[in-house]
Amino acid sequence: MKLVSDILIVIVALLHLYFLYLEMFLWDKPRGMKSFRMTEEFAKQSKSLAMNQGLYNGFLAAGLIWGLFAGDAVKIFFLSCVIIAGIFGAYTVSKRIFYIQAVPAILALVILLVF
């Protein structure tokens, strides 16, 4: 089951690298605006905030990848960070964030802890 947990962690890390790409490079492009359901005006006004947000997603991805080599404590910490961020995003922005961000991390964490 360690392999399953590690595969899920890689998937979560890849998702966060994709979030980084969307937020840092595509925020004010058609794909970014469609993904985040925003207007061109809002995208232009919030671009620097999104770039900062994207950087944080990159740090989460880096931590998860590091955890694959460093051990379970690092994996647990970064998966917990992702889950908290997903819950907070669902509460403050959109419930979709919970399903896209938190649920995969919850599955990885449960498998890591139970098996």
C-alpha positions as CSV (number, residue, x, y, z in Angstrom):
1,M,0.0,0.0,0.0
2,K,3.0,2.3,0.4
3,L,3.2,2.3,-3.4
4,V,-0.5,3.3,-3.7
5,S,0.1,6.1,-1.2
6,D,3.2,7.3,-3.0
7,I,1.3,7.3,-6.3
8,L,-1.5,9.4,-4.8
9,I,1.1,11.8,-3.3
10,V,2.7,12.2,-6.8
11,I,-0.8,12.9,-8.2
12,V,-1.4,15.6,-5.5
13,A,2.0,17.1,-6.2
14,L,1.3,17.2,-10.0
15,L,-2.1,18.8,-9.3
16,H,-0.3,21.5,-7.3
17,L,2.3,22.0,-10.1
18,Y,-0.6,22.5,-12.5
19,F,-2.2,25.0,-10.1
20,L,1.1,26.8,-10.0
21,Y,1.1,26.9,-13.8
22,L,-2.5,28.1,-14.0
23,E,-2.1,30.8,-11.4
24,M,1.3,32.1,-12.3
25,F,1.2,31.9,-16.1
26,L,-2.4,31.5,-17.3
27,W,-4.3,33.5,-14.8
28,D,-5.3,36.3,-17.2
29,K,-5.4,34.0,-20.3
30,P,-8.6,32.4,-21.6
31,R,-7.8,29.0,-20.0
32,G,-7.1,30.5,-16.6
33,M,-10.1,32.8,-16.7
34,K,-12.3,29.8,-17.6
35,S,-10.8,27.5,-15.0
36,F,-11.4,30.1,-12.2
37,R,-14.6,31.4,-13.7
38,M,-13.6,35.1,-13.7
39,T,-13.8,38.1,-15.9
40,E,-10.9,39.6,-17.8
41,E,-11.1,42.7,-15.6
42,F,-10.9,40.7,-12.4
43,A,-8.1,38.6,-13.8
44,K,-6.0,41.6,-14.6
45,Q,-6.6,43.2,-11.2
46,S,-5.7,40.1,-9.3
47,K,-2.8,38.8,-11.4
48,S,-0.1,39.5,-8.8
49,L,-2.1,37.9,-6.0
50,A,-2.6,34.8,-8.2
51,M,1.1,34.6,-8.9
52,N,1.8,34.6,-5.2
53,Q,-0.8,31.9,-4.7
54,G,0.7,29.9,-7.5
55,L,4.1,30.1,-5.8
56,Y,2.6,28.6,-2.6
57,N,1.2,25.8,-4.6
58,G,4.6,25.1,-5.9
59,F,6.0,24.9,-2.3
60,L,3.3,22.4,-1.5
61,A,4.3,20.3,-4.5
62,A,8.0,20.5,-3.6
63,G,7.2,19.4,0.0
64,L,5.2,16.4,-1.2
65,I,8.0,15.4,-3.6
66,W,10.5,15.9,-0.8
67,G,8.3,13.7,1.4
68,L,8.7,10.8,-1.0
69,F,12.4,10.7,-0.1
70,A,12.3,12.1,3.5
71,G,9.7,9.9,5.0
72,D,6.2,9.7,6.4
73,A,6.4,12.6,8.8
74,V,7.1,15.0,5.9
75,K,4.4,13.4,3.8
76,I,1.9,13.8,6.6
77,F,2.8,17.4,7.2
78,F,2.4,18.5,3.6
79,L,-0.7,16.4,2.9
80,S,-2.2,18.1,6.0
81,C,-1.2,21.5,4.6
82,V,-2.9,20.6,1.3
83,I,-6.1,19.4,3.1
84,I,-6.3,22.5,5.3
85,A,-5.8,24.8,2.2
86,G,-8.5,22.8,0.3
87,I,-10.9,23.1,3.2
88,F,-10.2,26.9,3.6
89,G,-10.5,27.4,-0.2
90,A,-13.9,25.6,-0.2
91,Y,-15.1,27.7,2.7
92,T,-13.9,31.0,1.3
93,V,-14.0,30.7,-2.5
94,S,-15.7,27.6,-3.9
95,K,-16.8,24.2,-2.7
96,R,-15.2,22.8,-5.9
97,I,-11.8,23.4,-4.3
98,F,-12.6,20.8,-1.6
99,Y,-13.1,18.1,-4.2
100,I,-10.3,19.1,-6.5
101,Q,-7.6,19.9,-3.9
102,A,-8.5,18.3,-0.5
103,V,-10.1,15.0,-1.5
104,P,-7.1,13.6,-3.3
105,A,-4.9,14.6,-0.4
106,I,-7.3,13.1,2.1
107,L,-7.3,9.8,0.2
108,A,-3.5,9.8,0.2
109,L,-3.3,10.6,3.9
110,V,-5.8,7.9,4.9
111,I,-4.0,5.2,2.9
112,L,-0.6,6.4,4.3
113,L,-1.9,6.3,7.9
114,V,-4.0,3.2,7.7
115,F,-1.9,0.8,5.7
